[in-house]
Amino acid sequence: MHQAVIEHGSNSPAAPARADQQDDFNLSLADPDTLHRRLVEGVTDYAIYMLSPSGIVRSWNRGAQRLKGYTADEIIGQHFSRFYPAEDQAIDRPARALHISASTGRFEDKAWRVRKDGSRFRAHVIIDAIRGEQDELIGFAKITSDISKAYEQELALRESEQRFRLLVSGVTDYAIYMLDLNGQISSWNAGAERFKGYREEEVLGRHFSLFHSPQDIDRGMPGNALARTLSEGRYEATGWRVRKDGSQFWAHVIIDLIRDESGQPIGYAKITRDISERRAADLRLAELTDNNRELERFIHIASHDLREPLRKVLMFSDLLIEEERGALSEAGEGYVRSIASATHRMQALLASLLNLNRVTSQGGSFDPCELNHAVSDACSDLQVKIQNSGARVHAGPLPQIEADMAQMRQLFQNLIENAIKYARRDVAPFIDISEVHSTQTALVVIRVQDNGMGFDNCFADRIFEVFQRLHTRDQIEGAGMGLSICKRICECHGGSITARGSDVGACFELRLPRAHQPDAGQPV
């Protein structure tokens, strides 16, 4: 049974154990100095070699050859100073290194060294003194490693940190400063000085609760802010902060937890911005919004209360003309008709005011909108006026945008109706609607051109104002609201409208975003 194991040992678990035992046996027979020498010679990541007491190279390993470029035959017997740059040799740095090692037992340095080809590398150097049994110096053991990459990374990091410090110190719109884990201020930038009123030397080392009101301190707000930052990594809030002169400002505050490379907290970065003006603007906006709501309610109620009496005036005017025709003089009947005409104008004016208010106050439904469909719908609504005036409306291919379809229909309806209204005598109105190429890909430009009366370009802005008319009511009827509504529709979509006039017609250009912007309402 034992013989079978021996014969088949190469295929049995016993074989590796036997090989390991043989290796251990061979190692036990080897000279320890030989083993150490072989170990050192086999290292390739470090230059490891021996020096005589005067600095002559006595041994050379593979790592030294790879790092410095010399073979053992080339360098053994040479002085180790040849690895130093000329400027270091000139000030006897090699000799000083050996002296320190001999005196203290070890020399360690990070500095430049030179290869055989003359190139330089950043080195981490250790020189250990070797002494004999009588404590006499018998030489040195020298270990060198190439740390060029680490040095470059460290240098880049330092430069980056320096640039960041310069950047932060120069920022004036934000107070940016550091706190230690106890909340003591450890850095201070120009923005902090401008906002808070303290110079750097006045605040370094002081607790940041200095900027809180006594009431906030009593409530423990500074400590709570740091505790939340420590547990969550970030703290963000708005509130009142106190300047050096005692005045307060409304601040937006961010505190970030700073950790070291091992992930341990080492402090806090604090950024404060004075948003007093923004807060005041928000309050004013809220007040204006409330006022606008009140105004909208007033317009709605007033228009309703006014329309009912106007309907009665019209009704009784018609009754007077129909039932009291014989009792009225010709002049009296004319007076009644004037009353009815004025009442009709008042009704039209109220309708226009309500229309403008709806466009201004109600947010539209922004969906994909084919502008050709909007033009077609507008023409359908104006079919009678178009037929009676003999007008022709031509619309080329128009794009699709995100818009409120009802408002787009009204926009084109007002412009087409405006062209019919201001047509030249004995000239059939022609309205051409086309897309114009724009270099701004986010916008579409639509041109509405007519062949009507036109206008003087000095009135190009005035025609969009509420109740502004370039002709008397006897010449051209209307409330003077149509183009004002067009302007407001464009602005509610984040666009704009402009006009140019000539003696052969008017040209309106609409600029509208292809996609709806959430903050639409500012003209482009």
QUIFENRA-V359443 format. One line per field, one symbol per residue. ss: DSSP state (h for helix, s for strand, l for the rest). burial: # if it has 24 or more other C-alpha atoms within 12 Angstrom, else .. A space follows every 50 residues. Layout:
ss = ???
burial = ???
This chain:
ss = lhhhhhhlhhhllhhhhhhhhhhhhhhhhllhhhhhhhhhhhllllssss sllllssllllhhhhhhhlllhhhhlllshhhhllhhhhhllhhhhhhhh hhhhlssssssssslllllsssssssssssslllllsssssssssslhhh hhhhhhhhhhhhhhhhhhhhllllsssssllllssllllhhhhhhhlllh hhhlllshhhhllhhhhhllhhhhhhhhhhhhlssssssssslllllsss ssssssssslllllsssssssssslhhhhhhhhhhhhhhhhhhhhhhhhh hhhhhhhhhhhhhhhhhhhhhhhllllllhhhhhhhhhhhhhhhhhhhhh hhhhhhhhhhhlllllsssshhhhhhhhhhhlhhhhhhhllsssslllls ssslhhhhhhhhhhhhhhhhhllllllllsssssssllllllssssssss llllllhhhllhhhlllllllllllllllllhhhhhhhhhhhlllsssss ssllssssssssslllllllllll
burial = .......................................##.#..##### ####################.#..##...######.......#######. ##....###.#####.....##########......#.#########... .................##.#..########.################.# ..##..#######.......##..##..##....###.#####.....## ########........#########....................#..#. ..#...#..#..##..#..##..............##.##..##.##.## ###########..#.#..########.##..#...#..#.###.#..### ########################...#########......######## #####....#..##.##.##......######################## #...#############..##..#
